[in-house]
Amino acid sequence: MGGNDMNGRVLHVVGTRPNFVKAAPVVAALGVAGCDQVLVHTGQHYDARMSDVFFRQLGLPEPDTDLGVGSGSHARQTADLLVALEAELTARAPALVVVYGDVNSTLAAALVAAKLGVPVAHVEAGLRSFDMTMPEEVNRRLVDQLAELLFVTSPEAVGHLAREGADLDRVHFVGNPMIDTLLTHLDLFDPAAARAAYGLPDRYGVVTLHRPANVDDPEAAHVAARALTEAARHLDLAVPLHPRGQAALRAAGLDGAPGVHLLEPLGYVEFMSLVRGAAAVITDSGGVQEETTVLGVPCLTLRTTTERPVTVTHGTNRLVTHAELVPALRKALDGGAAASAEGPPLWDGRAGTRIARVVTQWLEHHD
């Protein structure tokens, strides 16, 4: 990967689809700045439809290394990541490791770097759901404790970090690189083509579920499937199945339910085309809460908490329980609350450039 006009190598660690979407504008902006970069894919999402297609569509360079770690329990996956990333960081000797979001790859990379004395930059720092039963909440809190540079996507995250004792000189409110990617590719999102490709009616919804609380426990998956089956009586639902939870949701009765269209995992452009044209989206994904906020699509989040409250205050997002899903969906279809006209602050497509500016200045001071 790109040049070496400046001292200090930047090593990016990505492992899942949301990581790829967040990293693309940062890698691009640092490339323009002439930064020596290395891209390490841990292989946490190893299905080609979850990984390879995203690299192609987002214009990410081929990873310099694909560790191919794959799935497993949290302990096994994180342990495998620690061992593989230690060898990689030792061999590559970066000046800075950049991690994204809150997945196990993010935690493992931050922990390995900290143990090796390599500074860490965390893109999407300071988000908090305050629900420690979520593995992602554990990961993001620990990563923020270890990070040297904390890149924040929304204002409330600065407050969370301050209350946890972070040095505010290390905190940078830069906006949301996931939205950079969305705005860059907006012209490629074609709802009509997506509807035709997947046999959907003019009015349809999109569903994406993968959180452990919704799919890991068979009873929870049954509750989710029942709620979605009921919702599909009011709106045809396109359900791209994440490998995590696919078997559980099928077994819970979602397969064959009237109005439910089960789809294979989709590429970024295909998925966002569906979302852009949807009458409503039902999700438990953090990123989808953000993307629907910018696209102005009503979003119903099947969770009791969100680490992205800005999507509720400035966007189209609403937290709902399974019991509340159908009434909330009917309200959304009848023209429920619209998004705030101005949208969240700094979600303007320039987060990658802001991050690159801070990183290059930091490198210059840490030769």
C-alpha positions in Angstrom: 0.0 0.0 0.0 0.7 3.7 -0.6 3.8 5.8 -0.4 6.3 6.8 2.3 6.6 10.6 2.0 6.4 10.9 5.7 8.0 9.0 8.5 6.0 6.5 10.4 3.9 3.7 9.1 0.1 3.5 9.9 -1.3 0.0 10.2 -5.1 -0.3 9.9 -6.9 -3.3 11.3 -10.3 -4.3 9.9 -12.3 -7.5 10.3 -16.0 -6.9 9.6 -18.2 -5.1 7.1 -18.8 -2.0 9.2 -15.0 -1.8 9.7 -14.5 -1.7 5.9 -17.1 1.0 5.4 -15.5 3.2 8.1 -11.9 2.6 7.0 -12.3 3.3 3.3 -12.4 7.1 3.6 -9.6 7.2 6.2 -7.3 5.0 4.1 -8.1 7.2 1.0 -7.4 10.5 2.8 -4.1 9.2 4.3 -3.1 8.0 0.8 -3.6 11.5 -0.6 -1.4 12.7 2.3 1.4 10.4 1.1 1.3 8.2 4.2 2.9 4.8 4.4 0.0 2.5 5.2 -0.6 -1.2 5.8 -4.0 -2.8 5.8 -4.5 -5.9 7.8 -7.8 -7.9 7.4 -8.3 -10.3 10.3 -10.8 -12.4 8.5 -13.4 -12.1 11.3 -16.0 -11.8 8.4 -14.6 -14.5 6.1 -17.6 -15.1 3.8 -16.6 -13.6 0.4 -20.0 -11.8 0.3 -19.2 -10.3 3.7 -15.7 -9.3 2.8 -14.2 -9.5 -0.8 -17.2 -7.7 -2.4 -16.9 -4.9 0.1 -13.2 -4.2 -0.6 -14.0 -4.0 -4.3 -17.1 -1.8 -4.0 -15.5 0.6 -1.5 -12.3 1.0 -3.4 -10.2 -0.3 -0.5 -6.8 -1.7 -1.6 -6.2 -5.4 -1.3 -5.2 -6.1 2.3 -1.5 -6.5 2.8 -2.3 -9.4 5.1 -5.5 -11.5 5.6 -5.1 -13.4 8.9 -8.1 -15.6 8.1 -9.1 -16.0 11.8 -12.7 -16.8 11.1 -15.4 -17.4 13.7 -15.6 -19.0 17.1 -16.6 -18.2 20.6 -15.6 -14.7 21.9 -12.7 -16.2 23.8 -11.4 -18.4 21.1 -11.8 -15.8 18.4 -10.1 -13.1 20.5 -7.3 -15.4 21.5 -6.6 -16.3 17.9 -6.7 -12.6 16.9 -4.2 -11.8 19.7 -1.7 -14.4 18.6 -1.9 -13.5 14.9 -1.9 -9.7 15.4 1.1 -9.8 17.7 3.2 -11.5 15.0 1.9 -9.0 12.4 2.6 -5.9 14.4 6.0 -7.2 15.4 6.9 -7.8 11.7 5.4 -4.5 10.4 6.7 -2.2 13.2 4.0 0.6 12.7 4.2 4.0 14.3 0.4 4.0 14.8 -2.3 1.3 14.7 -5.8 2.5 13.6 -8.8 0.5 14.8 -12.5 0.9 13.9 -15.7 0.4 15.8 -16.3 -2.2 18.5 -15.8 -5.7 17.2 -13.4 -8.4 18.6 -10.8 -7.5 16.0 -10.8 -3.9 17.3 -10.2 -5.0 20.9 -7.5 -7.6 20.0 -5.6 -5.1 17.9 -5.7 -2.4 20.6 -4.6 -4.8 23.3 -1.7 -6.2 21.3 -0.5 -2.7 20.3 -0.7 -1.5 23.9 1.3 -4.5 25.1 3.9 -3.8 22.4 4.0 -0.1 23.2 2.5 0.9 19.8 0.1 3.9 20.0 -3.5 3.2 19.0 -6.0 5.5 17.2 -9.7 4.5 17.7 -12.1 5.6 15.1 -15.6 5.8 16.6 -14.5 6.4 20.1 -16.8 7.3 23.0 -20.0 5.6 21.9 -21.8 4.1 24.9 -25.0 2.0 25.2 -24.3 1.5 29.0 -25.4 -2.1 28.5 -22.5 -4.3 29.6 -24.3 -7.4 28.4 -23.4 -6.3 24.9 -20.0 -7.7 23.8 -19.5 -4.5 21.7 -19.9 -2.3 24.8 -17.2 -4.2 26.6 -14.9 -3.9 23.6 -15.4 -0.2 23.0 -14.9 0.8 26.6 -11.6 -1.1 26.8 -10.3 0.2 23.5 -10.9 3.8 24.6 -8.9 3.1 27.7 -6.0 2.0 25.6 -6.1 4.5 22.7 -3.8 7.5 22.3 -6.0 9.2 19.7 -9.8 9.1 20.1 -11.8 10.0 17.0 -15.4 10.9 17.9 -18.4 10.7 15.6 -21.0 12.6 17.7 -20.9 15.3 20.4 -22.2 13.2 23.3 -19.3 10.8 22.9 -16.9 13.6 24.0 -18.8 13.8 27.3 -18.7 10.1 27.9 -14.9 10.1 27.4 -14.5 13.1 29.7 -16.5 11.4 32.5 -14.3 8.3 32.1 -11.1 10.4 32.6 -9.8 10.7 29.1 -7.3 13.5 28.4 -9.4 15.7 26.1 -6.3 16.7 24.2 -6.5 13.2 22.7 -10.2 13.5 21.8 -11.0 14.8 18.3 -14.6 15.3 17.1 -14.2 14.5 13.4 -17.7 13.4 12.2 -18.6 10.0 10.8 -16.5 8.2 8.2 -19.3 5.7 7.6 -21.3 8.6 6.3 -18.4 9.7 4.1 -18.7 6.3 2.4 -22.5 6.6 2.0 -22.3 10.1 0.4 -19.4 9.0 -1.9 -21.4 6.1 -3.3 -24.9 7.7 -3.1 -25.4 7.8 -6.9 -24.8 4.0 -7.1 -27.7 3.2 -4.8 -30.5 2.2 -7.2 -33.7 1.1 -5.3 -35.6 0.2 -8.6 -32.8 -2.2 -9.7 -32.7 -3.7 -6.2 -36.5 -4.2 -6.1 -36.4 -5.9 -9.5 -33.4 -8.1 -8.6 -35.0 -9.5 -5.5 -38.6 -9.6 -6.6 -39.9 -7.0 -4.2 -43.1 -4.8 -4.5 -42.9 -1.1 -4.8 -43.4 -0.7 -1.0 -41.2 -2.9 1.1 -39.1 -2.9 4.3 -35.5 -4.1 5.0 -34.6 -6.2 8.1 -31.1 -6.9 9.4 -30.6 -8.7 12.7 -27.3 -10.1 14.1 -27.0 -9.1 17.8 -26.6 -12.0 20.2 -29.6 -10.7 22.1 -31.8 -11.3 19.0 -30.3 -14.4 17.4 -28.0 -16.4 19.7 -30.7 -17.8 22.0 -33.3 -20.0 20.3 -36.1 -18.5 22.4 -35.0 -14.9 21.5 -34.8 -15.8 17.8 -38.4 -17.2 18.1 -39.6 -14.0 19.6 -37.9 -12.0 16.9 -39.2 -14.2 14.1 -42.7 -13.9 15.5 -42.6 -10.1 15.6 -41.2 -10.0 12.0 -43.8 -12.5 10.7 -46.5 -10.2 12.1 -44.8 -7.1 10.7 -44.7 -8.8 7.2 -48.5 -8.7 7.2 -48.3 -5.0 6.9 -45.2 -4.6 4.7 -43.2 -7.1 2.6 -39.8 -7.5 4.3 -36.5 -8.2 2.5 -34.2 -9.9 5.0 -30.5 -10.3 4.0 -29.3 -13.0 6.3 -26.1 -12.3 8.2 -24.1 -15.6 8.7 -24.5 -15.0 12.4 -28.1 -15.9 13.2 -29.1 -17.3 9.8 -29.7 -20.8 11.1 -31.5 -19.6 14.2 -33.9 -17.3 12.3 -34.7 -19.9 9.7 -35.3 -22.5 12.5 -37.5 -20.0 14.3 -39.9 -20.0 11.4 -38.9 -16.9 9.4 -38.3 -19.2 6.3 -41.5 -19.3 4.3 -43.5 -16.7 6.3 -45.8 -14.8 4.0 -44.3 -11.5 2.9 -40.8 -12.4 4.1 -38.1 -12.5 1.4 -35.0 -14.2 2.8 -31.9 -13.1 0.9 -28.2 -14.1 0.9 -25.7 -11.6 2.4 -25.4 -8.6 0.1 -22.6 -6.3 -1.0 -22.5 -2.7 0.2 -24.1 -1.2 -2.9 -26.8 -3.8 -3.2 -27.7 -3.5 0.5 -27.7 0.3 0.5 -29.8 0.3 -2.6 -32.4 -1.7 -0.8 -32.2 0.6 2.3 -32.5 3.8 0.2 -35.7 2.6 -1.3 -37.3 1.1 1.8 -40.5 2.4 3.4 -38.9 1.4 6.8 -35.9 -0.5 8.1 -36.0 -2.9 11.1 -32.5 -3.5 12.6 -30.3 -4.1 15.6 -27.2 -2.7 13.8 -25.5 0.5 14.9 -24.3 1.4 11.4 -27.8 1.0 9.8 -29.2 3.4 12.4 -26.7 6.0 11.1 -27.2 5.3 7.4 -31.0 5.5 7.6 -30.7 8.8 9.6 -28.8 10.3 6.6 -31.1 8.7 4.0 -34.3 9.8 5.8 -35.6 6.3 6.0 -37.7 5.4 9.1 -35.6 3.0 11.3 -37.0 0.8 14.0 -34.2 -0.6 16.2 -35.0 -3.8 18.0 -33.0 -3.0 21.1 -33.6 -1.4 24.5 -30.5 0.9 24.3 -28.4 2.5 21.6 -24.9 3.8 21.6 -25.9 6.2 18.8 -28.6 8.4 20.5 -27.9 11.1 17.9 -29.8 8.9 15.4 -32.9 9.3 17.6 -32.5 13.0 18.4 -31.3 14.1 14.9 -32.5 11.2 12.7 -35.2 8.8 11.9 -34.4 6.1 14.5 -36.7 4.8 17.2 -36.0 2.1 19.8 -38.7 -0.5 20.0 -39.3 -3.8 21.8 -40.6 -6.8 19.9 -44.1 -6.1 21.2 -43.9 -2.5 20.0 -42.7 -3.4 16.5 -45.9 -3.7 14.6 -47.6 -0.5 16.1 -44.3 1.4 15.5 -44.1 0.1 11.9 -47.7 1.1 11.2 -47.0 4.6 12.5 -43.8 4.9 10.4 -45.8 3.8 7.3 -48.4 6.4 8.0 -45.8 9.1 8.0 -44.2 9.1 11.4 -41.6 11.6 12.7 -39.3 12.9 10.0 -35.6 13.4 10.5 -34.2 16.7 11.8 -33.6 18.9 8.8 -30.0 19.7 9.6 -28.9 16.1 10.5 -26.2 15.2 13.0 -23.3 17.7 13.2 -20.2 17.0 11.0 -21.9 14.2 9.1 -20.9 15.9 6.0 -18.6 13.5 4.1 -15.3 15.0 5.3 -14.6 12.8 8.4 -11.8 10.9 6.6 -10.0 14.1 5.7 -10.3 15.4 9.3 -8.9 12.1 10.7 -6.0 12.1 8.2 -5.1 15.7 9.2 -4.9 14.8 12.9 -2.9 11.6 12.1 -0.4 13.3 9.9 0.2 16.0 12.5 0.6 13.4 15.2 3.1 11.5 13.0 5.1 14.6 12.4 5.4 15.2 16.2 6.3 11.5 17.0 9.2 10.9 14.5 
